[in-house]
Amino acid sequence: MSANSSSVTRVYLITGFLGSGKTTFLNRIIDRFPKKLKMTILMNEFGEIGIDGTLVEGEDIDMMEISRGSIFCVCVKTDFIKGLYELVTKIKPDVLIIESTGVANPSDLKRDLQLPIFGKRFHFQEQFCTIDAGHFLDAYQAFASLEKQIASSTVFIINKTDMAKAEDIAEIKNVIFESHPSPVFYETTYSNIPFEKYFPDMIPSDSAATPAVQNDSKLLTDAELDVFVEELLNDPNLEITPPDLLVSAAYTWNGSCLDEIRKMADDLPANVIRSKGFVGENGVWYLFSYVMGTWSIEKTHVPEHRIKNKNTLVFIAPPEVMAGIGDAMKTDHWISRGVFQPFSGMNK
């Protein structure tokens, strides 16, 4: 599964609001991707503690994880650019798939990929936007990041259609048509689309080979790379303002009965957007998932040894909702791991 050092890296971006099914879509790509080619996944999560990386399926996945904010905002822009430079100079994959945080503004991505330090290796292919059919219309009214994701995407995966009415799906399309001149729609339940249309490698043919590109530029030292990134961040045209002011909080649970998790989920404030984490009961591990008032606890197929943050739940919500989340933790079995706001330095 080695890549040709002279070939380009084709780049795909997966956007979509919190809980819309981005990781499910990513796992479908991984399941179909040919083993003979090298694929790297760049996983970006808003919270200080990452959960989605654990949910990525497949053996020997080459994955780079960047948490603590959006890769497209100044808070972790440095990590993002340095990560891309490492891909160009060391890993050199055939395909790079970027799964961005659900509150990202991806406006600058295509420009970032063309930075001179990357030597024209990155070829942008497609931007997918996953949409939670049951919650999109409410979220669109409240969060500016959705409008920016729609404006820059080309393929829209209207997901979880089994949980939405036909008139709601029609209205979702109308909203997207207002912000996008020529959208491509797929209505799905588990992010299943005709992948071969967008990933030619999934068709066993020599025609899928990538064109060659020569990159004879001198490698930058760490100090030179730091200077380059600093100058980039000083560019007045850079999109570094977050579309929405949101906060991440993490709590560790040391209880033993999942009924306590269920009670907590019912008591959460209505404005909590997203929560996720692995919780255990009697030696069995479950994935807790909460999206805008809808929640589930399901047995996970992730092996226990891969679960990095056991019995830890991450919550994403507006800052004013944090106190209400704490109120929902009414027993001594909850321990706060702090509040994280990557854009304002309010971490505590």
Rosetta blueprint (number, residue, H / E / L):
1 M L
2 S L
3 A L
4 N L
5 S L
6 S L
7 S E
8 V L
9 T E
10 R E
11 V E
12 Y E
13 L E
14 I E
15 T E
16 G E
17 F L
18 L L
19 G L
20 S L
21 G L
22 K H
23 T H
24 T H
25 F H
26 L H
27 N H
28 R H
29 I H
30 I H
31 D H
32 R H
33 F L
34 P L
35 K L
36 K L
37 L L
38 K L
39 M E
40 T E
41 I E
42 L E
43 M E
44 N E
45 E L
46 F L
47 G L
48 E L
49 I L
50 G L
51 I L
52 D H
53 G H
54 T H
55 L H
56 V L
57 E L
58 G L
59 E L
60 D L
61 I L
62 D E
63 M E
64 M E
65 E E
66 I E
67 S L
68 R L
69 G L
70 S L
71 I L
72 F L
73 C L
74 V H
75 C H
76 V H
77 K H
78 T H
79 D H
80 F H
81 I H
82 K H
83 G H
84 L H
85 Y H
86 E H
87 L H
88 V H
89 T H
90 K H
91 I H
92 K L
93 P L
94 D L
95 V E
96 L E
97 I E
98 I E
99 E E
100 S L
101 T L
102 G L
103 V L
104 A L
105 N L
106 P H
107 S H
108 D H
109 L H
110 K H
111 R H
112 D H
113 L H
114 Q L
115 L L
116 P H
117 I H
118 F H
119 G L
120 K L
121 R L
122 F E
123 H E
124 F E
125 Q E
126 E E
127 Q E
128 F E
129 C E
130 T E
131 I E
132 D E
133 A L
134 G L
135 H L
136 F H
137 L H
138 D H
139 A H
140 Y H
141 Q H
142 A H
143 F L
144 A H
145 S H
146 L H
147 E H
148 K H
149 Q H
150 I H
151 A H
152 S H
153 S L
154 T L
155 V E
156 F E
157 I E
158 I E
159 N E
160 K L
161 T H
162 D H
163 M H
164 A L
165 K L
166 A H
167 E H
168 D H
169 I H
170 A H
171 E H
172 I H
173 K H
174 N H
175 V H
176 I H
177 F H
178 E H
179 S H
180 H L
181 P L
182 S L
183 P L
184 V E
185 F E
186 Y E
187 E E
188 T L
189 T L
190 Y L
191 S L
192 N L
193 I L
194 P L
195 F H
196 E H
197 K H
198 Y L
199 F L
200 P H
201 D H
202 M H
203 I L
204 P L
205 S L
206 D H
207 S H
208 A H
209 A L
210 T L
211 P L
212 A E
213 V L
214 Q L
215 N L
216 D L
217 S L
218 K L
219 L L
220 L L
221 T L
222 D H
223 A H
224 E H
225 L H
226 D H
227 V H
228 F H
229 V H
230 E H
231 E H
232 L H
233 L H
234 N L
235 D L
236 P L
237 N L
238 L L
239 E L
240 I L
241 T L
242 P L
243 P L
244 D L
245 L L
246 L L
247 V E
248 S E
249 A E
250 A E
251 Y E
252 T E
253 W E
254 N L
255 G L
256 S L
257 C L
258 L L
259 D H
260 E H
261 I H
262 R H
263 K H
264 M H
265 A H
266 D H
267 D H
268 L L
269 P L
270 A L
271 N L
272 V L
273 I L
274 R E
275 S E
276 K E
277 G E
278 F E
279 V E
280 G E
281 E E
282 N L
283 G L
284 V E
285 W E
286 Y E
287 L E
288 F E
289 S E
290 Y E
291 V E
292 M L
293 G L
294 T E
295 W E
296 S E
297 I E
298 E E
299 K E
300 T L
301 H L
302 V L
303 P L
304 E H
305 H H
306 R H
307 I L
308 K L
309 N L
310 K E
311 N L
312 T E
313 L E
314 V E
315 F E
316 I E
317 A E
318 P L
319 P H
320 E H
321 V H
322 M H
323 A H
324 G H
325 I H
326 G H
327 D H
328 A H
329 M L
330 K L
331 T L
332 D L
333 H L
334 W E
335 I E
336 S E
337 R E
338 G E
339 V E
340 F E
341 Q L
342 P L
343 F L
344 S L
345 G L
346 M L
347 N L
348 K L
